[in-house]
Amino acid sequence: MNQGSSTGTILEIRNLCVDYLTEKKPVRAVDRVNLTVKRGETLGLAGESGCGKSTLAFSILRLHKPPALIPEGEVIFNGEDILCMDEERLRRIRWNDISVVFQSAMNCLNPVVSIRDQMCDVILAHRNISKADAVAQAANLLERVGISPDRMNDYPHQFSGGMRQRVVIAIALALDPQMIIMDEPTTALDVVVEREIMAKLEELKHQFGFTILLITHDLSLLGEISDRIAIMYGGRIVELATSEQVILDPKHPYTNGLINSFPLLSGEKKVLSGISGFPVNLWDPPPGCYFAPRCEACMDICKRENPPLIEIEPGRQVACHLFPTPEGGAE
Ligand code: SF4
């Protein structure tokens, strides 16, 4: 198996499309996404609600359910296409190699099963070890996320929201995965607890060496903890750059609007302006650039042609006619 380590790439999404089938026509929620995740990095994926980021996260591990389907694309993990794997191979990849922390996962803990048993269930389902070893491993994981193993026999309702989320992260780490996909992992928590959990996650990442794909609408959070940030709009990636570039020098007008919609925790105070209009209606999207109806920089070409995602400088990609392709030019 090609581990892909020579290139430093752990996951490569190629031309991925996800459609939701409706009675009349398919609605494209993820539109030809190309995205590379480097081994060991934290890649943030941001955009407004409904932009396709959670659908993209689900489809990476084929966790999407009908009416969602993947008509085309590849998801290459360590050299293997997840979309072509048989169920048994996929089952081994899930949790063992890539684990997922879903939105509001802390509310998905079984209320009538102790934390110890929930953690052991995951470990024993994938590892051929004794129950005693699984308990010891669970205790160790709890300690690593900052929860005393003395609390192992407690039930979820006996923990605060922040502690439950730490338990969920401990479960996600139980099988020592190479990568964790986190979909809005701290949305239900207040900002202080959120920052505590993300700091703990950073610490764990350095200890365990895993890669994180972090999905959130919170750009200020991504600015603090991500190495790179990808911005999604209408199912498409519209900008990809280092966190610093995205936060301090956004190129795409939508990214700029997002930055101006959030108070950043550091830097100068500024008046928040938001983005006028509404997110694109994917049932009936406009031709050309999906952001055109909301974009103050919109040009004629924007209403006719969808701008491709192009590299405007090494490692920095933007899909906008303000940044012409070598063959073409902005009007
Ligand atoms: Fe605005 Fe045109 Fe760029 Fe779209 S392509 S973001 S409409 S300038």
Residues whose N, C-alpha, C, O or C-beta is under 5 A from the ligand:
A	BS01	SF4	P253 C289 F291 A292 C295 A297 C298 M299 C302 P307 A319 C320 H321 L322
